[in-house]
Amino acid sequence: MRRVAILGGLGNGAIVAAAIEHARRIGATDLQVTGYLNDRTPVGEQIDMFPVIGRTEDAQHLLADGYWFINTILRIDGNRERIAMFESLGIPDDRLATFVHPMAYVAPSVQLGPGCVVMPNVSMSPGTRLGKNCFMMVGSMMGHDNVVGDYCHIAAQAAVGSYLHIGRGVHIGLNATVIENLSIGDYATLGAGAVLTKNIPAREIWAGNPAKFLRYAE
């Protein structure tokens, strides 16, 4: 078993931890969540099934102790600061745990970067490449031949088409739809339920059906 510390807690952290625990109990992963690194909840306190075992600054101590890591500290608006915080911890890529739940379909030619999480009922078609620390949440769909940057979050039930170029730190919201042959710039956001038919420039937030510019990310 590889011991895993999850950076985060309530929300994505607990959701990912529960999925890993489910996969472990049915013998489908060698990952074992031991707890969270969290700066808001006191050490020793429980978040769902697992305790807080330290603050984010304790990552180097756990690294020396043989831990692996999954980062779930994300923000829809202003994700650059959260990414910079994570990168400042100095966790090497080869100690980022990649997790694919056994109830997901991932085509053999899909490439997943270190630290990626693929949740139950996800479908990922051939030829797509995800950068590091990307999330495909429950029931989301990724089409074929896409290039996805680091730290992207595809929320539950989102449907992402094919031949897309998605930049770094992008969030695609719950039940959103992205048609084929588009680009989404770095740190952009597509709102929940939106239908994207045009390119999104970097740092812009779009919403609606069809999706339109709403405001700039902070």
N, C-alpha and C positions, 0 to 999 in steps of 0.2 A: 504493500500500500504506500502511495505517495501522500504525505501529509500536506494539506492545502490550507492556507490562510486566505480568507476573502477580505479584500479591502472594501469596506462598506458596511451595510447592515440592513435596516428596514428598507423594503422596496426590492430593487434588483438583487441586492446581496442575499437576502433571505430566500428569494425565489430560486436563484441559482443554487444556493446551498441545499435546498430541499430536493431539487432535481438531481444533484449529484448523489445525495443520500439515497434517493430512490434507485438510481442506477447501481449504486454500490450494493444495496440489499438484494438485488436480483443478479448480482455477479457480472454486471456489464461495464464496470470501470474499476481501475486500480486507484482512483482518487478517494481520499477520505478527508472530509472537511473537519478541521479541529476547532475552528472558531473564526472570529472577525478581528480585523484591525480597524478601529473606529475612534475618531477624535471627539465624539459627542456623548457616547454612552460609557459609563464607568467600567473599568476592567473588572471582570468577574460576573457582570450582569448578563442575563440571557437575552438573546434576540431570537425569537422563535425557538428552534431546537438547539442552538449552539451559543457558547459564551463569547463575550468579548475577551480576547487574549492579549490585547495590547493596543497601542496607538499606532497610527501610520508610521511614525518615526521609528518604531520598533522593527520595521521590516528587515533591516540589516542584521539584527540579532537573530531573527528567525531564519534568515537566509543562511547564516553560518551554522544553524542547527539543522539544516537539511530540508527546510520547508520549500514548497512550491506556492505560487500565488495566482489569484484571479482578481483583477481590478474591476469593481462595479461602481466606482465613484464617478458618476456622470452627471451632467446638467444639460438640459435642452438648450438653455440660453446662457452663453458664456462658458462653453465647454473647454475653451482654451486654457483657462486657469486650472481646471481640474486635471487636464492632461499634463500641464506643466508641473503640478504638484506631484502626480504619480511619477513622472520621469525623473524628478529630483531625488526620488528614493533610491535610484541606482540599481533596480532589480534587473538582472540580465535577462535577455529574451529566452535563454535556455532554461530559465526557472519559472517561466510563465506556463501554467497548466492549460492545455487545450482540452475542452470537454465537448463531446458529442453525445447527446442522449440517445439510447438505443431505439427510441421510437421516432427518430428523425430519419429522413431520406437525404443522403448526401451522395451525389454522383461520384464515381471513382476519380474523375479528373478534376474535381473541385480542389482548390488549394486553400488551406486555412492557415493563417499566420499564428504565431505563438499567442496564447492567452485567449483565443476565440472560444465562444460559447455558442452551441447550437442546441436549442431546447426541443422538447417533444413536439411532434407533428409539424416540424419544419420540413420544407422541400427545397432542395438546392440542386439546380440543373447543371449539366456539364459545362466545363470551360470557364467557370467563374473563379476569381481569386479574391480572397479577403485578406486585408492587412492584419496587423496584430491588434489584439484586444477588441475585436468586433463581436457584436451580439446579434444573433438571430433568435428573437423571442418566440414564444409559443404560437404555433400555427402560421408563422410568417412564411412567405414564398419568395425565393430568389431565382430569377430566370437564368438563362445561359449566357456565357461569354461576357460577363461583367467584370470590371476592375473596381474594387472597393478599397478605399484607403484605410489607414489605421484609425482605431477608436470610433468606429461607426456603430450606431444602435438602430436596428430594425425592429420596431415594436411589434407586439402581438397582432396577428392577422393582417399585417401589411403585405401587399402584393407588389413585388418589384419586377419589372420587365427585363428585357435582354439588351445586350450591346450598350450598356450604360457605363459611364465613368463617374464614380462617386468619390468625392474628395475625403479629406481627413476630418474626423470629428463631426460627421453628419448624423443627424437624427431624422429618421422617417417614422412618423407617428402611427398610433393605433389605427388599423384598418385603412391606412392610406394606400393609394394605387399610383404607381409610376409606370407610364408607357415606355415603349422601347426607344432606343437611340437618343438618349438625353444625357446631359451632364449636370451634376449637382456639385457646386463649389465647396471648398473647405469651410467647415463650421456652419454650414447652412442647416435649416430645419424645415421639414414639411409637416404641417399640422395633422392632427388626427382626422381621419375620414376624408382627407384631401385627395383630389385627382390631379396629378401633375402631367401636363401636356407640353410644357416648355422647360428650357434650361433654367436652373436657379444659379445665379452668381454666388460667389463666396460671401459668407456672413449674412445672408438674407434669410428671413423667415417668411414662408409662403403658407397660405391656408385657403380652404374653400374648394368648390367644385364648379368650374375648373379652378385650380389653384392660382392665386394671384399674390403679388408682393404685399406683405403686411407691415413689416418693419425690419430694421437691422438688428442682428443679434448684439447683445451688450458685451 
